[in-house]
């Protein structure tokens, strides 16, 4: 069993797995920051309030934005915080 776990897949097996649509990543695709920001604004426009942190993926995103803001993450403060502060 250990040999099987450490042995790399052959290019033929990779090709066969690709041909049946095998998903190589265990995590789903991450939404881009701009996509989540747009989703946030759409939520606000539809509900006239901001979503809570417990609202699934959007809520997780909001929590992460608040964490980066509180840490004063340099890139976040330069590129993203102004856009959030504007709303």
C-alpha positions in Angstrom: 0.0 0.0 0.0 2.8 2.5 0.8 4.3 1.9 -2.6 1.0 2.8 -4.2 0.7 6.0 -2.2 4.2 7.2 -3.1 4.1 6.2 -6.8 3.3 8.9 -9.2 0.5 8.5 -11.8 1.6 7.7 -15.3 0.9 10.2 -18.0 -1.5 7.7 -19.5 -3.5 7.4 -16.3 -3.6 11.2 -15.9 -4.9 11.4 -19.5 -7.6 8.9 -18.8 -8.7 10.6 -15.6 -8.7 14.0 -17.4 -10.9 12.4 -20.2 -13.6 11.5 -17.7 -13.6 14.9 -16.1 -11.7 14.0 -12.9 -11.4 17.0 -10.5 -7.8 17.3 -9.3 -8.5 19.9 -6.6 -10.3 18.9 -3.4 -11.3 22.5 -2.8 -13.8 24.3 -5.0 -12.8 27.3 -7.0 -12.4 30.5 -5.0 -14.4 33.5 -6.1 -12.3 36.5 -7.0 -12.4 39.5 -4.6 -14.3 41.6 -7.1 -16.9 38.9 -7.5 -17.5 38.7 -3.8 -17.7 42.5 -3.6 -20.3 42.5 -6.4 -22.2 39.8 -4.5 -22.1 41.9 -1.4 -23.5 45.0 -3.1 -26.2 42.9 -4.8 -27.2 41.5 -1.4 -27.4 45.0 0.0 -29.5 46.3 -2.9 -31.9 43.4 -2.6 -32.2 43.4 1.2 -31.4 47.0 2.3 -29.0 45.6 4.9 -25.6 44.0 5.1 -25.4 40.2 5.4 -24.3 38.6 8.7 -21.0 36.7 9.1 -23.0 33.5 9.4 -24.4 33.7 5.9 -22.3 31.0 4.1 -19.6 31.9 1.7 -20.5 35.6 1.6 -20.5 35.7 5.4 -17.1 34.0 5.5 -15.8 36.5 3.0 -17.1 39.4 5.1 -15.4 38.0 8.2 -12.1 37.7 6.4 -12.3 41.3 5.2 -12.9 42.5 8.8 -9.9 40.4 9.9 -7.6 41.9 7.3 -8.9 45.4 8.2 -8.2 44.9 11.9 -4.7 43.6 11.1 -4.1 46.6 8.8 -2.8 44.3 6.2 -0.7 46.5 3.9 -2.0 45.2 0.5 -5.6 45.1 1.8 -5.4 48.7 3.2 -4.0 50.0 -0.1 -6.1 48.1 -2.6 -9.4 46.9 -1.0 -10.2 48.9 2.1 -10.9 52.1 0.3 -13.4 50.4 -1.9 -15.2 48.9 1.2 -15.0 52.2 3.0 -16.7 54.0 0.1 -19.9 52.0 0.7 
